[in-house]
Amino acid sequence: MGEFIHLSEYDALDETRKFLEQESDFLTDEFVAVSLQISAQVHGFMQIQGITKENLVECMDVPFETIDSWLSGIHDFTISEIIRLRNILGIVIEY
């Protein structure tokens, strides 16, 4: 049998790893920006309409901590959550 290739010594794999790390940083930055935009829109609409976190907990049927996470901007919104928020609050969520 031949010798094993040490992955840390293989230049092509190092280049691929570096690329993926850079891409990951970009996607993380974009994710944070979109999450903050969605959060700000939901929070702003709640303030305008006088909707409390408790109201949203009841309408969305989720724990209070989930609403806090959503409004903090650090939540990983799913498409179904965005659609439910849009339908329940009657708003267009843009990002």
Secondary structure, 3 states (H helix, E strand, C coil): CCCCCCHHHCHHHHHHHHHHHHHHHHHHHHHHHHHHHHHHHHHHHHHHHCCCHHHHHHHHCCCHHHHHHHHHCCCCCCHHHHHHHHHHHCCCCCC
